[in-house]
Structure formats: structure tokens, C-alpha cells
Amino acid sequence: MGEQNHIPKRKFAWADKWIKMTGERARIDAKVNNTYIVYEKNGKLVKEYPNGDIVPLKHNGES
């Protein structure tokens, strides 16, 4: 018997693609407008700048 694929399938698989595309669009907009995006990485909020710098977001909302 062959190995089974252990990757769980989502009920709405299109959501993964849509989420990825939304993130890519946010990066493009940040680059065009010379600003940053905020997202969660390893359980903490970070700012990612167009030049690739990733800075942790401080608790008071400033970096």
C-alpha cells in the first residue's frame, strides 16, 4: 500500500490562494506608496518595509 498524503484539505481551498494574492498585493501597494505592511510572524506583529527590512512592532503600536 502506498503512502497517503497527510496534507489536510480545506473546505474552501480557494481561500488559501486568495489570502496569498492579498498579501502579494499589499506588498506591491506598500512598495508603490513607500510605506510598510503589518502582519504576524512567529506569534508577533512585525512591519515589513519595501526594502525587505522586517521590524518588530512595539506594544504601543510604534516601531
C-alpha positions, -999 to 999 in steps of 0.1 A, spaced: 0 0 0 14 35 -9 19 64 14 -11 86 20 -8 123 16 -11 138 51 -18 174 40 -52 184 53 -77 197 27 -97 228 34 -134 230 27 -128 262 8 -94 256 -9 -97 288 -29 -93 308 3 -56 299 5 -49 313 -30 -70 344 -23 -51 351 10 -17 347 -7 -28 370 -35 -40 396 -10 -6 396 8 13 399 -25 -10 429 -35 -3 445 -1 35 443 -7 31 458 -42 10 487 -28 35 493 0 63 495 -24 45 519 -47 34 541 -18 68 538 0 51 525 32 50 492 51 28 462 57 20 448 91 15 411 97 20 383 123 53 364 122 61 338 148 33 350 170 44 387 170 33 416 149 60 430 125 64 458 100 79 448 66 93 477 45 96 477 7 134 473 10 129 440 28 136 452 64 114 435 90 110 453 123 90 441 153 60 462 162 62 475 198 33 471 222 22 507 220 19 505 182 50 523 173 82 509 159 
